[in-house]
Amino acid sequence: MITLRGKLKKDPDVSNSKSQNIPSKRVSIRDKLLIKEAQEMEQTLPMTCQVTFNDPHCLYEFTLLIIPDEGYWCGGHFYFQINVPEEYNMIPPRVKCLTKLWHPNISEEGDVCLSILRQNSVDGMGWAPTRKLKDVVWGLSSLFTDLLNFDDPLNREAADLFSKDKELFGIKVKEYLIQFAKR
């Protein structure tokens, strides 16, 4: 379990500064929020998601793995890099999909179209300081099931194919799964 007290004890720059009469390094608001939110996020993860912190002391960068268990992308392994900026929670985390896939709301370059990740969104569902990392994780997970948006797509070609020929859309998704998203 990650705690602020534990982080402060483990961070030599913070804990040793008092004993050496060096001005103490302040823990940022973002880092204080992330300690609590990372625990909450891990406790409420959807069954199809896994979070990996490459550095347990660096909670502002982590990888999210989503393995959908239903729908077009069922069985694929989709990795997302999530970076939480210093200005968090006033601005949303930055998310990049690391797995190439055929999806109307995720570009082949990894850009993600999800209202919660926008500072200002037309639908009123954009980022707000009351949102948390778990909301981002659930939103990304839902892109593979019930949050598909074919009306305002990032990948117009994928959305057009879906509206014209759902069977061909499914075939194209499977081709990408086999080529890029199998473990």
Backbone as JSON Lines, residues from 0, in Angstrom:
{"i":0,"aa":"M","n":[0.84,-1.17,0.0],"ca":[0.0,0.0,0.0],"c":[0.89,1.24,0.0]}
{"i":1,"aa":"I","n":[0.61,2.16,-0.87],"ca":[1.38,3.39,-0.98],"c":[0.77,4.43,-0.06]}
{"i":2,"aa":"T","n":[1.6,5.06,0.76],"ca":[1.11,6.12,1.63],"c":[2.02,7.33,1.49]}
{"i":3,"aa":"L","n":[1.5,8.49,1.79],"ca":[2.31,9.7,1.73],"c":[3.46,9.61,2.72]}
{"i":4,"aa":"R","n":[3.19,9.12,3.92],"ca":[4.24,8.99,4.92],"c":[5.33,8.04,4.41]}
{"i":5,"aa":"G","n":[4.89,6.93,3.77],"ca":[5.85,5.98,3.22],"c":[6.67,6.58,2.11]}
{"i":6,"aa":"K","n":[6.03,7.35,1.25],"ca":[6.75,8.01,0.15],"c":[7.75,9.0,0.71]}
{"i":7,"aa":"L","n":[7.34,9.76,1.73],"ca":[8.24,10.74,2.32],"c":[9.44,10.06,2.98]}
{"i":8,"aa":"K","n":[9.2,8.92,3.62],"ca":[10.3,8.18,4.26],"c":[11.27,7.63,3.22]}
{"i":9,"aa":"K","n":[10.72,7.16,2.09],"ca":[11.56,6.54,1.07],"c":[12.29,7.54,0.2]}
{"i":10,"aa":"D","n":[11.81,8.77,0.13],"ca":[12.42,9.79,-0.71],"c":[13.54,10.47,0.08]}
{"i":11,"aa":"P","n":[14.81,10.14,-0.21],"ca":[15.92,10.67,0.58],"c":[16.02,12.19,0.5]}
{"i":12,"aa":"D","n":[15.63,12.79,-0.61],"ca":[15.69,14.25,-0.75],"c":[14.74,14.92,0.24]}
{"i":13,"aa":"V","n":[13.62,14.29,0.52],"ca":[12.63,14.88,1.42],"c":[12.97,14.57,2.87]}
{"i":14,"aa":"S","n":[13.26,13.3,3.17],"ca":[13.45,12.92,4.57],"c":[14.77,13.42,5.15]}
{"i":15,"aa":"N","n":[15.84,13.5,4.38],"ca":[17.13,13.93,4.9],"c":[17.29,15.43,4.95]}
{"i":16,"aa":"S","n":[16.46,16.15,4.27],"ca":[16.63,17.6,4.2],"c":[16.44,18.27,5.55]}
{"i":17,"aa":"K","n":[15.56,17.76,6.4],"ca":[15.32,18.37,7.71],"c":[16.53,18.2,8.61]}
{"i":18,"aa":"S","n":[17.13,17.01,8.58],"ca":[18.26,16.75,9.48],"c":[19.52,17.49,9.04]}
{"i":19,"aa":"Q","n":[19.58,17.92,7.78],"ca":[20.77,18.6,7.28],"c":[20.55,20.11,7.17]}
{"i":20,"aa":"N","n":[19.45,20.6,7.72],"ca":[19.1,22.02,7.66],"c":[19.04,22.54,6.22]}
{"i":21,"aa":"I","n":[18.63,21.69,5.33],"ca":[18.42,22.08,3.94],"c":[16.93,22.28,3.77]}
{"i":22,"aa":"P","n":[16.56,23.34,3.06],"ca":[15.12,23.53,2.86],"c":[14.49,22.27,2.28]}
{"i":23,"aa":"S","n":[13.38,21.85,2.87],"ca":[12.77,20.59,2.44],"c":[12.12,20.72,1.07]}
{"i":24,"aa":"K","n":[12.21,19.65,0.34],"ca":[11.58,19.55,-0.98],"c":[10.09,19.32,-0.74]}
{"i":25,"aa":"R","n":[9.27,20.16,-1.31],"ca":[7.83,20.03,-1.1],"c":[7.25,18.98,-2.03]}
{"i":26,"aa":"V","n":[6.36,18.21,-1.5],"ca":[5.64,17.23,-2.3],"c":[4.53,17.99,-3.02]}
{"i":27,"aa":"S","n":[4.48,17.83,-4.34],"ca":[3.51,18.59,-5.13],"c":[2.08,18.12,-4.84]}
{"i":28,"aa":"I","n":[1.15,18.98,-5.13],"ca":[-0.27,18.64,-4.97],"c":[-0.59,17.43,-5.83]}
{"i":29,"aa":"R","n":[-0.05,17.41,-7.05],"ca":[-0.28,16.27,-7.93],"c":[0.16,14.97,-7.26]}
{"i":30,"aa":"D","n":[1.35,14.97,-6.7],"ca":[1.86,13.74,-6.08],"c":[1.04,13.32,-4.87]}
{"i":31,"aa":"K","n":[0.58,14.29,-4.1],"ca":[-0.28,13.96,-2.95],"c":[-1.59,13.33,-3.43]}
{"i":32,"aa":"L","n":[-2.17,13.92,-4.48],"ca":[-3.41,13.35,-5.03],"c":[-3.17,11.96,-5.59]}
{"i":33,"aa":"L","n":[-2.06,11.78,-6.29],"ca":[-1.79,10.5,-6.95],"c":[-1.57,9.36,-5.97]}
{"i":34,"aa":"I","n":[-1.02,9.65,-4.81],"ca":[-0.83,8.59,-3.82],"c":[-2.17,7.99,-3.44]}
{"i":35,"aa":"K","n":[-3.13,8.85,-3.18],"ca":[-4.47,8.39,-2.81],"c":[-5.19,7.78,-4.01]}
{"i":36,"aa":"E","n":[-5.11,8.46,-5.16],"ca":[-5.85,8.0,-6.33],"c":[-5.3,6.7,-6.92]}
{"i":37,"aa":"A","n":[-4.0,6.5,-6.84],"ca":[-3.42,5.26,-7.37],"c":[-3.95,4.06,-6.59]}
{"i":38,"aa":"Q","n":[-4.05,4.2,-5.28],"ca":[-4.61,3.12,-4.46],"c":[-6.07,2.87,-4.83]}
{"i":39,"aa":"E","n":[-6.84,3.93,-4.92],"ca":[-8.25,3.81,-5.26],"c":[-8.44,3.19,-6.65]}
{"i":40,"aa":"M","n":[-7.61,3.63,-7.59],"ca":[-7.69,3.12,-8.95],"c":[-7.42,1.61,-8.97]}
{"i":41,"aa":"E","n":[-6.37,1.18,-8.29],"ca":[-6.02,-0.23,-8.28],"c":[-7.1,-1.09,-7.61]}
{"i":42,"aa":"Q","n":[-7.79,-0.54,-6.63],"ca":[-8.85,-1.28,-5.94],"c":[-10.13,-1.38,-6.75]}
{"i":43,"aa":"T","n":[-10.32,-0.48,-7.7],"ca":[-11.58,-0.45,-8.46],"c":[-11.38,-0.73,-9.94]}
{"i":44,"aa":"L","n":[-10.26,-1.33,-10.3],"ca":[-10.0,-1.62,-11.71],"c":[-11.04,-2.57,-12.3]}
{"i":45,"aa":"P","n":[-11.45,-2.32,-13.53],"ca":[-12.3,-3.31,-14.2],"c":[-11.51,-4.62,-14.33]}
{"i":46,"aa":"M","n":[-12.21,-5.72,-14.4],"ca":[-11.56,-7.05,-14.5],"c":[-10.68,-7.15,-15.75]}
{"i":47,"aa":"T","n":[-10.96,-6.35,-16.75],"ca":[-10.24,-6.42,-18.02],"c":[-9.0,-5.51,-18.05]}
{"i":48,"aa":"C","n":[-8.65,-4.9,-16.93],"ca":[-7.55,-3.92,-16.91],"c":[-6.47,-4.29,-15.9]}
{"i":49,"aa":"Q","n":[-5.25,-3.89,-16.24],"ca":[-4.11,-4.04,-15.34],"c":[-3.28,-2.76,-15.42]}
{"i":50,"aa":"V","n":[-2.8,-2.28,-14.29],"ca":[-1.97,-1.09,-14.25],"c":[-0.56,-1.49,-13.84]}
{"i":51,"aa":"T","n":[0.44,-0.92,-14.51],"ca":[1.83,-1.18,-14.18],"c":[2.55,0.14,-13.99]}
{"i":52,"aa":"F","n":[3.14,0.31,-12.82],"ca":[3.99,1.47,-12.56],"c":[5.42,1.0,-12.77]}
{"i":53,"aa":"N","n":[6.09,1.56,-13.77],"ca":[7.48,1.16,-14.02],"c":[8.37,1.54,-12.85]}
{"i":54,"aa":"D","n":[8.07,2.65,-12.22],"ca":[8.78,3.1,-11.04],"c":[7.73,3.38,-9.97]}
{"i":55,"aa":"P","n":[7.69,2.61,-8.89],"ca":[6.65,2.79,-7.88],"c":[6.71,4.15,-7.18]}
{"i":56,"aa":"H","n":[7.81,4.89,-7.34],"ca":[7.92,6.22,-6.76],"c":[7.53,7.31,-7.75]}
{"i":57,"aa":"C","n":[7.18,6.89,-8.95],"ca":[6.82,7.82,-10.01],"c":[5.38,7.5,-10.43]}
{"i":58,"aa":"L","n":[4.43,7.94,-9.63],"ca":[3.03,7.59,-9.85],"c":[2.4,8.37,-10.99]}
{"i":59,"aa":"Y","n":[3.09,9.34,-11.53],"ca":[2.53,10.15,-12.6],"c":[2.78,9.57,-14.0]}
{"i":60,"aa":"E","n":[3.44,8.45,-14.09],"ca":[3.62,7.74,-15.36],"c":[3.34,6.26,-15.15]}
{"i":61,"aa":"F","n":[2.4,5.74,-15.9],"ca":[2.11,4.32,-15.77],"c":[1.52,3.79,-17.07]}
{"i":62,"aa":"T","n":[1.48,2.47,-17.15],"ca":[0.94,1.8,-18.32],"c":[-0.34,1.08,-17.92]}
{"i":63,"aa":"L","n":[-1.33,1.21,-18.77],"ca":[-2.6,0.52,-18.58],"c":[-2.73,-0.53,-19.67]}
{"i":64,"aa":"L","n":[-3.0,-1.76,-19.28],"ca":[-3.28,-2.84,-20.23],"c":[-4.77,-3.14,-20.16]}
{"i":65,"aa":"I","n":[-5.41,-3.14,-21.33],"ca":[-6.82,-3.5,-21.4],"c":[-6.93,-4.74,-22.29]}
{"i":66,"aa":"I","n":[-7.59,-5.77,-21.77],"ca":[-7.84,-7.0,-22.51],"c":[-9.35,-7.2,-22.56]}
{"i":67,"aa":"P","n":[-10.01,-6.64,-23.57],"ca":[-11.48,-6.74,-23.63],"c":[-11.94,-8.2,-23.65]}
{"i":68,"aa":"D","n":[-13.04,-8.47,-22.95],"ca":[-13.57,-9.84,-22.9],"c":[-14.88,-9.96,-23.69]}
{"i":69,"aa":"E","n":[-15.19,-8.93,-24.46],"ca":[-16.38,-8.96,-25.32],"c":[-16.19,-7.97,-26.46]}
{"i":70,"aa":"G","n":[-17.02,-8.06,-27.46],"ca":[-17.01,-7.1,-28.56],"c":[-15.97,-7.4,-29.63]}
{"i":71,"aa":"Y","n":[-15.81,-6.45,-30.52],"ca":[-14.91,-6.6,-31.67],"c":[-13.46,-6.85,-31.27]}
{"i":72,"aa":"W","n":[-13.02,-6.25,-30.18],"ca":[-11.61,-6.31,-29.79],"c":[-11.34,-7.38,-28.74]}
{"i":73,"aa":"C","n":[-12.27,-8.28,-28.53],"ca":[-12.16,-9.33,-27.52],"c":[-10.85,-10.1,-27.65]}
{"i":74,"aa":"G","n":[-10.13,-10.21,-26.56],"ca":[-8.9,-11.0,-26.53],"c":[-7.64,-10.24,-26.92]}
{"i":75,"aa":"G","n":[-7.8,-9.04,-27.44],"ca":[-6.61,-8.25,-27.79],"c":[-5.96,-7.68,-26.54]}
{"i":76,"aa":"H","n":[-4.69,-7.35,-26.65],"ca":[-3.94,-6.75,-25.55],"c":[-3.6,-5.32,-25.98]}
{"i":77,"aa":"F","n":[-4.21,-4.34,-25.34],"ca":[-4.05,-2.95,-25.73],"c":[-3.39,-2.17,-24.6]}
{"i":78,"aa":"Y","n":[-2.24,-1.58,-24.92],"ca":[-1.45,-0.85,-23.94],"c":[-1.61,0.65,-24.13]}
{"i":79,"aa":"F","n":[-1.79,1.34,-23.01],"ca":[-1.92,2.79,-23.02],"c":[-0.88,3.37,-22.07]}
{"i":80,"aa":"Q","n":[-0.17,4.39,-22.53],"ca":[0.75,5.12,-21.66],"c":[0.0,6.32,-21.1]}
{"i":81,"aa":"I","n":[0.0,6.46,-19.79],"ca":[-0.72,7.55,-19.14],"c":[0.3,8.4,-18.37]}
{"i":82,"aa":"N","n":[0.3,9.69,-18.7],"ca":[1.18,10.66,-18.04],"c":[0.32,11.72,-17.38]}
{"i":83,"aa":"V","n":[0.55,11.93,-16.11],"ca":[-0.22,12.9,-15.35],"c":[0.65,14.16,-15.21]}
{"i":84,"aa":"P","n":[0.21,15.28,-15.8],"ca":[1.02,16.5,-15.76],"c":[1.05,17.13,-14.37]}
{"i":85,"aa":"E","n":[2.02,17.97,-14.14],"ca":[2.19,18.65,-12.85],"c":[0.94,19.44,-12.47]}
{"i":86,"aa":"E","n":[0.19,19.94,-13.45],"ca":[-0.98,20.77,-13.2],"c":[-2.23,19.95,-12.87]}
{"i":87,"aa":"Y","n":[-2.07,18.62,-12.79],"ca":[-3.18,17.74,-12.42],"c":[-3.68,18.16,-11.05]}
{"i":88,"aa":"N","n":[-4.84,18.28,-10.78],"ca":[-6.07,17.81,-11.34],"c":[-6.85,18.9,-12.08]}
{"i":89,"aa":"M","n":[-6.17,19.99,-12.35],"ca":[-6.81,21.05,-13.12],"c":[-6.84,20.72,-14.61]}
{"i":90,"aa":"I","n":[-5.91,19.92,-15.06],"ca":[-5.93,19.47,-16.46],"c":[-5.86,17.94,-16.48]}
{"i":91,"aa":"P","n":[-6.39,17.33,-17.53],"ca":[-6.47,15.86,-17.57],"c":[-5.12,15.2,-17.84]}
{"i":92,"aa":"P","n":[-5.03,13.92,-17.53],"ca":[-3.84,13.15,-17.9],"c":[-3.72,13.07,-19.42]}
{"i":93,"aa":"R","n":[-2.51,12.86,-19.88],"ca":[-2.27,12.64,-21.32],"c":[-2.2,11.14,-21.54]}
{"i":94,"aa":"V","n":[-2.93,10.69,-22.55],"ca":[-3.04,9.25,-22.82],"c":[-2.64,8.99,-24.26]}
{"i":95,"aa":"K","n":[-1.85,7.95,-24.46],"ca":[-1.44,7.52,-25.79],"c":[-1.61,6.01,-25.86]}
{"i":96,"aa":"C","n":[-2.27,5.54,-26.9],"ca":[-2.4,4.09,-27.11],"c":[-1.12,3.61,-27.77]}
{"i":97,"aa":"L","n":[-0.47,2.64,-27.16],"ca":[0.8,2.11,-27.68],"c":[0.6,0.96,-28.65]}
{"i":98,"aa":"T","n":[-0.61,0.43,-28.73],"ca":[-0.93,-0.7,-29.59],"c":[-1.68,-0.2,-30.81]}
{"i":99,"aa":"K","n":[-1.19,-0.55,-31.97],"ca":[-1.88,-0.16,-33.21],"c":[-3.17,-0.97,-33.33]}
{"i":100,"aa":"L","n":[-4.28,-0.27,-33.58],"ca":[-5.56,-0.96,-33.7],"c":[-6.48,-0.21,-34.63]}
{"i":101,"aa":"W","n":[-7.53,-0.89,-35.05],"ca":[-8.55,-0.33,-35.93],"c":[-9.75,0.01,-35.06]}
{"i":102,"aa":"H","n":[-9.93,1.3,-34.81],"ca":[-10.95,1.74,-33.85],"c":[-11.42,3.14,-34.26]}
{"i":103,"aa":"P","n":[-12.71,3.43,-34.18],"ca":[-13.18,4.76,-34.58],"c":[-12.72,5.89,-33.65]}
{"i":104,"aa":"N","n":[-12.41,5.58,-32.4],"ca":[-12.05,6.62,-31.44],"c":[-10.59,6.62,-31.03]}
{"i":105,"aa":"I","n":[-9.79,5.79,-31.69],"ca":[-8.34,5.74,-31.43],"c":[-7.65,5.71,-32.79]}
{"i":106,"aa":"S","n":[-6.77,6.67,-33.02],"ca":[-6.09,6.72,-34.32],"c":[-5.01,5.64,-34.39]}
{"i":107,"aa":"E","n":[-4.56,5.36,-35.58],"ca":[-3.5,4.36,-35.75],"c":[-2.19,4.85,-35.13]}
{"i":108,"aa":"E","n":[-2.08,6.17,-34.91],"ca":[-0.89,6.74,-34.27],"c":[-1.0,6.71,-32.75]}
{"i":109,"aa":"G","n":[-2.16,6.33,-32.23],"ca":[-2.33,6.19,-30.78],"c":[-3.05,7.33,-30.09]}
{"i":110,"aa":"D","n":[-3.51,8.33,-30.84],"ca":[-4.29,9.4,-30.22],"c":[-5.65,8.84,-29.82]}
{"i":111,"aa":"V","n":[-6.16,9.32,-28.69],"ca":[-7.41,8.81,-28.13],"c":[-8.45,9.92,-28.08]}
{"i":112,"aa":"C","n":[-9.63,9.64,-28.6],"ca":[-10.74,10.59,-28.56],"c":[-11.71,10.11,-27.48]}
{"i":113,"aa":"L","n":[-11.66,10.77,-26.33],"ca":[-12.52,10.43,-25.21],"c":[-12.81,11.74,-24.48]}
{"i":114,"aa":"S","n":[-14.07,12.07,-24.32],"ca":[-14.47,13.36,-23.74],"c":[-13.76,13.68,-22.44]}
{"i":115,"aa":"I","n":[-13.63,12.69,-21.57],"ca":[-13.04,12.93,-20.25],"c":[-11.58,13.4,-20.35]}
{"i":116,"aa":"L","n":[-10.93,13.15,-21.48],"ca":[-9.53,13.56,-21.65],"c":[-9.4,14.96,-22.24]}
{"i":117,"aa":"R","n":[-10.52,15.6,-22.51],"ca":[-10.49,16.94,-23.1],"c":[-10.71,17.99,-22.02]}
{"i":118,"aa":"Q","n":[-9.92,19.04,-22.11],"ca":[-10.08,20.16,-21.18],"c":[-11.46,20.78,-21.37]}
{"i":119,"aa":"N","n":[-11.84,20.98,-22.61],"ca":[-13.16,21.53,-22.95],"c":[-13.79,20.6,-23.96]}
{"i":120,"aa":"S","n":[-14.98,20.12,-23.67],"ca":[-15.64,19.24,-24.64],"c":[-17.03,19.77,-24.94]}
{"i":121,"aa":"V","n":[-17.47,19.51,-26.14],"ca":[-18.76,19.99,-26.59],"c":[-19.91,19.31,-25.86]}
{"i":122,"aa":"D","n":[-19.71,18.07,-25.44],"ca":[-20.81,17.34,-24.81],"c":[-20.93,17.59,-23.31]}
{"i":123,"aa":"G","n":[-20.07,18.45,-22.77],"ca":[-20.14,18.75,-21.35],"c":[-19.58,17.66,-20.45]}
{"i":124,"aa":"M","n":[-19.01,16.63,-21.04],"ca":[-18.48,15.5,-20.27],"c":[-16.96,15.55,-20.16]}
{"i":125,"aa":"G","n":[-16.37,16.71,-20.44],"ca":[-14.91,16.84,-20.42],"c":[-14.33,16.78,-19.02]}
{"i":126,"aa":"W","n":[-13.04,17.06,-18.97],"ca":[-12.3,16.99,-17.71],"c":[-12.81,18.02,-16.72]}
{"i":127,"aa":"A","n":[-12.84,17.64,-15.47],"ca":[-13.18,18.54,-14.35],"c":[-12.29,18.14,-13.19]}
{"i":128,"aa":"P","n":[-11.94,19.07,-12.32],"ca":[-11.07,18.75,-11.18],"c":[-11.64,17.68,-10.25]}
{"i":129,"aa":"T","n":[-12.92,17.39,-10.37],"ca":[-13.52,16.35,-9.53],"c":[-13.29,14.95,-10.1]}
{"i":130,"aa":"R","n":[-12.81,14.86,-11.31],"ca":[-12.55,13.55,-11.92],"c":[-11.26,12.97,-11.35]}
{"i":131,"aa":"K","n":[-11.15,11.65,-11.48],"ca":[-9.99,10.94,-10.93],"c":[-9.42,9.98,-11.96]}
{"i":132,"aa":"L","n":[-8.27,9.41,-11.63],"ca":[-7.62,8.45,-12.53],"c":[-8.52,7.25,-12.81]}
{"i":133,"aa":"K","n":[-9.26,6.8,-11.81],"ca":[-10.14,5.64,-12.03],"c":[-11.17,5.96,-13.11]}
{"i":134,"aa":"D","n":[-11.6,7.22,-13.21],"ca":[-12.55,7.61,-14.24],"c":[-11.92,7.49,-15.63]}
{"i":135,"aa":"V","n":[-10.66,7.84,-15.73],"ca":[-9.93,7.73,-16.99],"c":[-9.81,6.25,-17.38]}
{"i":136,"aa":"V","n":[-9.44,5.41,-16.43],"ca":[-9.29,3.97,-16.7],"c":[-10.62,3.37,-17.15]}
{"i":137,"aa":"W","n":[-11.69,3.67,-16.44],"ca":[-13.01,3.14,-16.81],"c":[-13.44,3.66,-18.18]}
{"i":138,"aa":"G","n":[-13.14,4.92,-18.47],"ca":[-13.48,5.49,-19.77],"c":[-12.73,4.81,-20.9]}
{"i":139,"aa":"L","n":[-11.44,4.58,-20.71],"ca":[-10.65,3.89,-21.74],"c":[-11.15,2.47,-21.94]}
{"i":140,"aa":"S","n":[-11.44,1.79,-20.84],"ca":[-11.97,0.43,-20.93],"c":[-13.3,0.4,-21.69]}
{"i":141,"aa":"S","n":[-14.12,1.4,-21.45],"ca":[-15.44,1.46,-22.09],"c":[-15.36,1.75,-23.59]}
{"i":142,"aa":"L","n":[-14.22,2.26,-24.05],"ca":[-14.06,2.48,-25.49],"c":[-14.12,1.17,-26.28]}
{"i":143,"aa":"F","n":[-13.92,0.07,-25.59],"ca":[-13.96,-1.24,-26.25],"c":[-15.32,-1.91,-26.12]}
{"i":144,"aa":"T","n":[-16.25,-1.25,-25.44],"ca":[-17.58,-1.85,-25.28],"c":[-18.67,-0.83,-25.58]}
{"i":145,"aa":"D","n":[-19.09,-0.08,-24.58],"ca":[-20.29,0.76,-24.75],"c":[-20.04,2.24,-25.02]}
{"i":146,"aa":"L","n":[-18.8,2.7,-25.06],"ca":[-18.56,4.11,-25.33],"c":[-18.1,4.39,-26.75]}
{"i":147,"aa":"L","n":[-18.27,3.43,-27.63],"ca":[-17.89,3.64,-29.02],"c":[-18.67,4.81,-29.58]}
{"i":148,"aa":"N","n":[-17.98,5.7,-30.28],"ca":[-18.65,6.84,-30.87],"c":[-18.35,6.88,-32.36]}
{"i":149,"aa":"F","n":[-19.32,6.47,-33.15],"ca":[-19.14,6.45,-34.6],"c":[-19.59,7.77,-35.23]}
{"i":150,"aa":"D","n":[-20.24,8.64,-34.44],"ca":[-20.74,9.91,-34.97],"c":[-19.67,11.01,-34.97]}
{"i":151,"aa":"D","n":[-18.74,10.95,-34.03],"ca":[-17.67,11.95,-33.93],"c":[-16.34,11.21,-33.8]}
{"i":152,"aa":"P","n":[-15.92,10.51,-34.87],"ca":[-14.75,9.64,-34.76],"c":[-13.42,10.37,-34.93]}
{"i":153,"aa":"L","n":[-12.39,9.76,-34.4],"ca":[-11.02,10.22,-34.63],"c":[-10.49,9.52,-35.89]}
{"i":154,"aa":"N","n":[-10.89,8.27,-36.06],"ca":[-10.53,7.52,-37.25],"c":[-11.78,7.43,-38.13]}
{"i":155,"aa":"R","n":[-11.92,8.41,-39.0],"ca":[-13.11,8.52,-39.86],"c":[-13.27,7.27,-40.75]}
{"i":156,"aa":"E","n":[-12.17,6.75,-41.25],"ca":[-12.24,5.58,-42.13],"c":[-12.85,4.37,-41.4]}
{"i":157,"aa":"A","n":[-12.46,4.17,-40.15],"ca":[-13.02,3.06,-39.37],"c":[-14.5,3.27,-39.13]}
{"i":158,"aa":"A","n":[-14.89,4.48,-38.8],"ca":[-16.31,4.76,-38.55],"c":[-17.14,4.59,-39.82]}
{"i":159,"aa":"D","n":[-16.62,5.06,-40.95],"ca":[-17.34,4.92,-42.22],"c":[-17.51,3.45,-42.59]}
{"i":160,"aa":"L","n":[-16.44,2.67,-42.39],"ca":[-16.53,1.24,-42.71],"c":[-17.57,0.56,-41.82]}
{"i":161,"aa":"F","n":[-17.62,0.93,-40.55],"ca":[-18.61,0.34,-39.65],"c":[-20.03,0.64,-40.14]}
{"i":162,"aa":"S","n":[-20.27,1.89,-40.55],"ca":[-21.63,2.25,-40.97],"c":[-22.0,1.61,-42.31]}
{"i":163,"aa":"K","n":[-21.01,1.33,-43.16],"ca":[-21.28,0.73,-44.48],"c":[-21.33,-0.79,-44.43]}
{"i":164,"aa":"D","n":[-20.43,-1.39,-43.66],"ca":[-20.31,-2.85,-43.69],"c":[-19.73,-3.35,-42.36]}
{"i":165,"aa":"K","n":[-20.6,-3.68,-41.43],"ca":[-20.16,-4.12,-40.1],"c":[-19.33,-5.4,-40.16]}
{"i":166,"aa":"E","n":[-19.65,-6.27,-41.1],"ca":[-18.9,-7.53,-41.23],"c":[-17.47,-7.24,-41.67]}
{"i":167,"aa":"L","n":[-17.3,-6.38,-42.65],"ca":[-15.96,-6.02,-43.11],"c":[-15.2,-5.26,-42.03]}
{"i":168,"aa":"F","n":[-15.91,-4.43,-41.27],"ca":[-15.3,-3.72,-40.13],"c":[-14.73,-4.74,-39.15]}
{"i":169,"aa":"G","n":[-15.51,-5.75,-38.82],"ca":[-15.07,-6.8,-37.9],"c":[-13.87,-7.55,-38.42]}
{"i":170,"aa":"I","n":[-13.84,-7.81,-39.72],"ca":[-12.69,-8.5,-40.33],"c":[-11.42,-7.64,-40.19]}
{"i":171,"aa":"K","n":[-11.56,-6.34,-40.46],"ca":[-10.41,-5.44,-40.38],"c":[-9.9,-5.35,-38.92]}
{"i":172,"aa":"V","n":[-10.83,-5.28,-37.96],"ca":[-10.44,-5.25,-36.55],"c":[-9.65,-6.52,-36.21]}
{"i":173,"aa":"K","n":[-10.14,-7.68,-36.66],"ca":[-9.46,-8.96,-36.38],"c":[-8.07,-9.01,-37.0]}
{"i":174,"aa":"E","n":[-7.93,-8.45,-38.21],"ca":[-6.61,-8.4,-38.85],"c":[-5.62,-7.61,-37.99]}
{"i":175,"aa":"Y","n":[-6.06,-6.48,-37.48],"ca":[-5.21,-5.66,-36.61],"c":[-4.92,-6.4,-35.3]}
{"i":176,"aa":"L","n":[-5.93,-7.09,-34.77],"ca":[-5.72,-7.86,-33.54],"c":[-4.61,-8.89,-33.72]}
{"i":177,"aa":"I","n":[-4.7,-9.64,-34.81],"ca":[-3.72,-10.7,-35.06],"c":[-2.33,-10.11,-35.26]}
{"i":178,"aa":"Q","n":[-2.26,-9.01,-36.0],"ca":[-0.97,-8.43,-36.33],"c":[-0.33,-7.64,-35.19]}
{"i":179,"aa":"F","n":[-1.14,-6.91,-34.4],"ca":[-0.57,-5.97,-33.44],"c":[-0.96,-6.2,-31.98]}
{"i":180,"aa":"A","n":[-2.06,-6.87,-31.7],"ca":[-2.58,-6.89,-30.34],"c":[-2.57,-8.25,-29.66]}
{"i":181,"aa":"K","n":[-1.94,-9.22,-30.25],"ca":[-1.82,-10.52,-29.58],"c":[-0.54,-10.52,-28.78]}
{"i":182,"aa":"R","n":[-0.61,-11.06,-27.61],"ca":[0.53,-11.04,-26.71],"c":[1.67,-11.84,-27.2]}
